[in-house]
Amino acid sequence: MNEVVKGYPNGIIALVLGLILLGVSVWLFVGVEEGSDVFLATLVMLVGFFSIAGVFAVNPNEARVLQLFGKYVGTAKDPGLRWANPFYTKSKISTKIRNFETGKLKVNDNTGNPVEIAAVVVWKVIDTAEAKFNVDDYVNYVHVQSEAALRNMATGYAYVAHEDHEKSLSGHTAEISDELKREVHERLAKAGVNVLETRISHLAYAPEIAAAMLQRQQASAVVAARQKIVEGAVGMVESALEKLSSKHIIDLDEERKAAMVSNLLVVLCSDRHTQPVINTGSLYN
């Protein structure tokens, strides 16, 4: 079922006309002399009530879905006072932009680690007929389907990528949000809802493994830092040996080169201040 937007007459004219007819009917009842005057007064009063009863208001960014004995008649979207058949039922549907934040969902990522995730969904109704008739409660439908889409999406990615080419929940937030938007939109299209934006608002390891994962991340950071330190230290030692050799400052045999490399690496790679030792003997003693 698709939306059919119709224009409806100005309700102000119908309201004024109805009030005039009611006034005329009262005047007729007061001045009634013959039975025919009673019939005419009653008829005028009924027409006046009929005219007033059909008046309804349409607010900005709001629509009214009209039905006649269960049959969909059309949708009124022009703001202001409008008039339609008084026997029409007129249901309000808001077309404003709305947003909500899902609850913090606990799911397992694709590596099996439990994580907590939540998202903000920005949406609006674009087809009032589908929102009214295709689902029972379109607001609740948006909330439930958005959480289901978020849960399904979160299980397809790891919290932290183990390979450079892999997408992760924490490292590719923009791409993950775009994919979540597409999945939520597909689920809500049948309810006449358009998803304008989705954003990950909360992402963390579940409390039961948060401490362990923090230690793992810290250990990975320490290993990465040590690798950089070792690479830099090796380069510095290589440069020192080349300069000593090129400038003929001192000639060292392989054993002494090894000892010098060992000492320099200890000094450069240590995370504590080293204590100098003064050698009062010869180079070999």
FENQUI-V643538 format. One record per helix or strand of 3 or more residues. SS is the DSSP state (H for helix, E for strand). FROM is the first residue (numbers start at 0). TO is the last residue. If there is no record, write none. Layout:
# FENQUI-V643538
SS,FROM,TO + SS,FROM,TO
This chain:
# FENQUI-V643538
H,10,29 + H,34,52 + E,54,57 + E,61,67 + E,70,75 + E,79,82 + E,88,93 + E,97,100 + E,104,107 + E,113,124 + H,127,132 + H,137,153 + H,172,190 + E,192,204 + H,206,245 + H,253,268
